Amino acid sequence: MNAWTIQETEGHRHLQRSAQPSPVPTTGEVLVRVRAVSLNYRDFINLDKQRPGNLPPPLIPCSDGAGEVVAVGDGVARFRIGDRVAGIFFRDWIAGRFDLRYHQAALGGSLHGMLAEFTTLPEHALVSVPAHLSYEEAATLPCAAVTAWQALFTRGGLVPGASVLVLGTGGVSTFALQLAKAAGAHVFVTSSSDEKLARATTLGATATVNYITHPEWDQEIWRLTEKRGVDHVIEVGGPGTLPRSMNAVAAGGQIALIGVLTGFAAPDASLFPLMARNIRMDGIYVGSRADFEALNTFLSAHQIHPIIDAVFPFSEAPAACEHLRSAAHFGKVVISLP
Ligand SMILES: NC(=O)c1ccc[n+]([C@@H]2O[C@H](COP(=O)([O-])OP(=O)(O)OC[C@H]3O[C@@H](n4cnc5c(N)ncnc54)[C@H](OP(=O)(O)O)[C@@H]3O)[C@@H](O)[C@H]2O)c1
């Protein structure tokens, strides 16, 4: 089979396409013919640098993929040949509270990922794809959508009428916008682009703020919410945005700490506002299979289709990565396999 792997040549890391032995399912495993893969910001973090705990090169990258079951090993009971499935991000996180050992089996990091024509996974590491979604759409779900789901619902307890702030219009934020809107929330969106903000409005955003023309966007959120703040912040920015997110959240609200778009450093801010406002801060790392299944039920009930910015053929995987890196996208970037 063909697969893309992260290779390292004289200290330079890059993607390389090569022929690999086709995997064969053993007892309890399912062989999936991968039909689509989606990219996440994490994928080029892993491409650029050897992260602690990740497999060294050659690593097949990408946590997110969907495809068709083409063979099953002995004892497989959850799936049959022909079923449409997607892999879960943490192979062994089925339900309940997180355990540190789940980091040892994260697709596209500590385990090989989905950017290959075929993959084998234990049957417990797959979910059924909702009937209304294409393979391209289903491939966007395992990381970004499950993360937004866990942040808003499993941990956030989002209720109709609550307010949600999403930062930017990348994968996680766009899913958070769609899910929160469908749940009856008021969603505030920031972006560097007025054009993207106009698209967010068509998806149902209540109000939008351009964080380039309004670098003090927290004050805009404060003004727009009549000095109340928002109930939930989908914090994908990290140290560069957290201080303003703390200013933008309402008393008793929640900050879902998700991303590192501004890096891994410590935030340059007092944490006192968290206490003064009785704010809850939840560290979020994707979610369990149970989160994924609950998400799928919700997507089906509301007939939600993920927002796909661009689809690249398998042969152009490096160009797809560069498109994501450019941050020109709105929503998700997908790689399609024949
Ligand atoms: N903890 C987890 O489980 C988890 C899961 C998924 C992702 N993440 C993390 O969450 C972050 C987002 O991931 P993603 O895959 O959704 O990324 P993505 O699709 O690449 O998002 C990129 C977008 O983020 C926005 N952005 C960049 N810098 C910003 C800033 N300073 N303030 C506000 N928005 C900014 C931009 O939106 P505009 O162009 O509209 O300005 C940009 O287009 C990443 O750090 C990723 O590692 C964490």
The ligand as an ORCA input file, in Angstrom:
! r2SCAN-3c Opt
* xyz 0 1
  N      -6.523     19.960     23.366
  C      -7.061     19.320     22.334
  O      -7.676     18.279     22.456
  C      -6.957     19.918     20.980
  C      -7.675     19.365     19.917
  C      -7.625     19.994     18.683
  C      -6.845     21.127     18.527
  N      -6.130     21.591     19.577
  C      -5.352     22.805     19.453
  O      -6.276     23.862     19.234
  C      -5.700     24.804     18.346
  C      -6.588     24.929     17.127
  O      -6.516     23.731     16.407
  P      -7.208     23.613     14.986
  O      -6.839     22.283     14.433
  O      -8.616     24.012     15.074
  O      -6.363     24.722     14.215
  P      -6.536     25.396     12.814
  O      -7.693     24.828     12.072
  O      -5.208     25.365     12.153
  O      -6.901     26.907     13.210
  C      -6.209     27.972     12.669
  C      -6.997     29.254     12.920
  O      -6.847     29.678     14.268
  C      -7.056     31.074     14.331
  N      -6.020     31.730     15.119
  C      -4.681     31.668     14.969
  N      -4.077     32.471     15.866
  C      -5.068     33.068     16.579
  C      -5.099     34.014     17.631
  N      -3.986     34.523     18.138
  N      -6.305     34.385     18.121
  C      -7.448     33.887     17.619
  N      -7.478     32.969     16.612
  C      -6.308     32.582     16.112
  C      -7.018     31.611     12.910
  O      -8.382     31.918     12.554
  P      -8.698     33.195     11.647
  O      -8.041     32.928     10.329
  O     -10.176     33.243     11.600
  O      -8.107     34.392     12.342
  C      -6.485     30.413     12.119
  O      -6.977     30.396     10.812
  C      -4.291     24.314     18.059
  O      -3.398     24.899     18.964
  C      -4.372     22.826     18.313
  O      -3.130     22.277     18.643
  C      -6.172     21.006     20.783
*
